[in-house]
Amino acid sequence: MKSVTRSFMFVAALASIAAFGPAVAAISPHGSVRPVAMRFAQTVIHIPGMTCSNHSCATTVYMALIRLPGVMGVGVDESTQNVTVKYIPTRTRPAVFLKAVKNAGFPGTLVRGKGA
């Protein structure tokens, strides 16, 4: 019963932390939970070959990026052929994004962000 109560308290603490925005919870050895601020970065990649009419290009690029460790969000704008990637800079970097989209068949160039 003690572990069930502790698990519930952990989930409740995470829910309250999530209400304050992007953060991660750190758990002390004593079981207390405290929020840890996360820093995000954002970069934009221009992919001129993204011209599929049925959104399959956008889906392919999205799936290639969202699966990468450290990527928190991907936005694909088919009209401008730009992809915005929100990520944790301590876990990944824009060169990894360029390689992933190239491996998916869509070579791109960095427009904005670190390394642009």
C-alpha positions in Angstrom: 0.0 0.0 0.0 2.9 2.3 0.8 4.2 2.1 -2.8 0.8 2.8 -4.3 0.5 6.0 -2.2 4.0 7.1 -3.1 3.2 6.5 -6.8 0.0 8.5 -6.6 1.9 11.3 -4.9 4.5 11.2 -7.6 1.9 11.4 -10.4 0.1 14.2 -8.6 3.4 16.1 -8.2 4.2 15.7 -11.9 0.7 17.0 -12.8 1.2 20.1 -10.7 4.6 20.7 -12.1 3.3 20.4 -15.7 0.8 23.1 -15.1 3.7 25.6 -14.8 5.1 24.9 -18.3 7.9 22.8 -19.7 9.8 21.3 -16.8 11.1 18.0 -15.6 10.7 16.6 -12.1 13.7 15.6 -10.0 13.2 13.0 -7.3 15.3 13.1 -4.2 16.4 9.9 -2.4 13.7 10.7 0.2 10.9 10.7 -2.3 10.3 14.4 -2.6 9.7 15.8 -6.1 10.9 19.3 -7.2 10.7 21.0 -10.6 13.8 21.4 -12.7 13.7 24.1 -15.4 14.4 22.9 -18.9 16.0 25.2 -21.5 14.7 24.7 -25.1 16.2 25.9 -28.4 14.4 26.3 -31.7 15.8 26.0 -35.2 14.2 26.3 -38.7 15.1 24.1 -41.6 14.2 24.9 -45.2 13.3 21.8 -47.2 12.6 22.8 -50.9 11.7 19.3 -52.0 8.7 19.0 -49.8 6.0 19.3 -52.5 3.8 16.2 -52.1 0.1 17.0 -52.6 -1.2 14.5 -50.1 0.9 15.6 -47.1 3.1 12.5 -47.2 6.3 14.6 -47.5 5.4 16.6 -44.4 4.5 13.4 -42.5 7.8 11.7 -43.5 9.8 14.8 -42.4 7.8 15.1 -39.2 8.3 11.4 -38.3 12.0 11.5 -39.1 12.5 14.4 -36.6 10.1 13.7 -33.8 11.6 10.4 -33.1 15.1 11.9 -32.4 16.2 12.0 -28.7 15.9 15.5 -27.3 13.3 16.7 -29.9 10.3 18.2 -28.1 8.2 19.4 -31.0 8.2 19.7 -34.8 6.1 22.0 -36.9 5.9 21.6 -40.7 4.7 24.5 -42.8 4.2 23.1 -46.3 3.5 26.5 -47.9 6.9 27.9 -47.0 8.6 24.5 -47.0 10.0 25.3 -43.6 10.2 22.9 -40.6 10.6 24.3 -37.0 12.2 22.0 -34.5 12.0 22.7 -30.7 14.7 20.7 -28.9 16.8 20.3 -25.8 20.2 21.7 -26.8 22.1 19.5 -24.2 20.7 16.3 -25.9 20.9 17.1 -29.6 21.9 19.6 -32.2 20.7 20.9 -35.6 23.3 18.9 -37.6 21.4 15.8 -36.4 18.2 17.2 -37.8 19.7 17.9 -41.2 21.1 14.3 -41.3 17.7 12.8 -40.3 15.8 14.7 -43.0 18.4 13.9 -45.6 18.1 10.2 -44.7 14.4 10.5 -45.2 15.0 11.8 -48.7 14.6 15.5 -48.2 17.9 17.4 -48.0 17.5 20.8 -46.3 19.4 23.8 -45.1 19.5 25.5 -41.8 17.7 28.9 -41.8 17.6 29.9 -38.2 19.0 28.6 -34.9 22.4 27.5 -33.6 24.8 26.8 -36.4 22.8 28.9 -39.0 
